[in-house]
Amino acid sequence: MNESTSEPSGPTPPAESERLPLHGDNAQARRRRGCSGLVGVAIFAAASGGIVGLIGGQVAGLVAAAVIALPLLYVVLFNLRRQVWLEGKSVLVRTWRVRRIDLVAAQRLDLLVTDVRGTRTVALLVNAGQRGKVVKLDLAVYSGTGGRELGVLVLRRLADALANNVEANGMVFAELLIAQLRSEARGDAAPDRPLYRLASAAPSGKLAQRFTMEAVSRFVASL
């Protein structure tokens, strides 16, 4: 009598290899944004084509509408397809293709704070030193005294990956994320958390402010 033994089909992948989204991955919200963008492109192109058509005729109007619509349509579809994940110690960026950027091997790391109509975004700018290997990772978005931040698990994984980066002194940025995690664990309000304080420290009136490793190091030392 033959006995059948069930053997595992393969090793279970470690938890670190799990893909974690680095921004909102809501399919319904993406569809709404896509529909709104397409409607906006159609209205703008039709209006522009209509104005040109009144002056130069129907053919000129159609050409003008197409010339305006095509690049705008490309931008809408590009943003609609763009997704960013953290997988192990690499960042995956999907647009028309998937790019993989190794956080451990990145040659330059900067912190970028942007200010758009009172909403400040704190992002990590990762440069792998190769063409097409630059990505901006939004860590937190603040408006007033509140906002949204990356989850605890994602911040922890990012900190672990950055801590192993020797080329760009990633330990400094890892310490910033660890300080943010500790602040959240203590239950600090948003204005008392390091990322919020860093966003508030950026000068007003500037669309984007880049913080180098040295500036981040001084800030972390002051916490």
Secondary structure, 3 states (H helix, E strand, C coil): CCCCCCCCCCCCCCHHHCEEECCCCCHHHHHHHHHHHHHHHHHHHHHHHHHHHHHHCHHHHHHHHHHHHHHHHHHHHHHHHCEEEEECCEEEEECCCEEEEECCCCCEEEEEEEEECCEEEEEEEEECCCCCCEEEEEEEEEECCEEEECCHHHHHHHHHHHHCCCCCCHHHHHHHHHHHHHHHHHCCCHHHCHHHHHHHHCCCCCCEEEECHHHHHHHHHHC
